[in-house]
């Protein structure tokens, strides 16, 4: 899956271009999937450029609120509190 950076996500939210944000459960936490236009991208960590994983859903909610996203979907089908080894 292709990724999107934090600064790009902030710009897209400010422009009103984001259609859907999905918190996707996975082993050890939550990732973000962003749909805008015809694209679908996962949020990347700033330093590693790998998939950003939020350990707690609360932290993810605070992050989204800070960038101006107040509604999002949750896909908990693959969530596990135990991190992947």
N, C-alpha and C positions, 0 to 999 in steps of 0.2 A: 504494500500500500504506500502511495506517495504521502509525503508529510507537508505540513504547513508550519510556519514559524509564528511565534507569539506576536511580533510586530505586524506581520501580514494579517493575522487574525483580528487584531485590534483595528486595523484599517478597514477590513471587510465589515466588521460589526458597526463601526462608526458610519460607514457608507450605506448601511442597511441591506447589504448584499447577502448576508447569511440567511439561508432558508431554514435549516434545521441543525441543531447541535445534539449529539447523542453521547451520553456517558455509557461507555461499553465496559462491562465487568470482565475481568480476567484474573488469573491467579495473582494474588498479591495486591490488587487494587483496581483502579479505573483509568481508562484512557478516554480521550475525546475524539469523536468523529465529527467533522464539520462538512456540511453540504452547502455549496453556494454555486449559483449558475448551474452548469452541468457537471461540476467537479465535486469530488468527495475526497477529503484529505483527513489524515490523522494529525493531531498536534504533536510536534517534535519538541524534545527537551532543548533548551537553548545551547548548552555546551556540547553535549554528545551528538546532537542531531538524531538520536534514536527516539523511539516512541516515548512520549512523556507519560509516566504512570503516577497517578495520585493515589497514595496509600489509603486515604479516607475520602468518602463521598463528601463529607463536610468541607474538606479542603478544596475539592473540585468546585463545589457550589460557591464558595467565597471567591475563587478565581474567576468564575463566570460572572458573578455580580460585579466584581471590580472592573471588568472590561465591558460591562453593559448588557450582558445576556441574563435575562430573568426567567426565561422558559427554555426547558430542554427535555429530551426524552431519556429514559434509562433502559438499557438492555442488560439485565443481570443474568442472562442465561449461562454465561461462562465464568461468572464471578466465583472466586474462592479466596478466603481470607489468608490462606497459606500461600506464600510466594512460590513461584515456579523454581525448581532447582536447576 
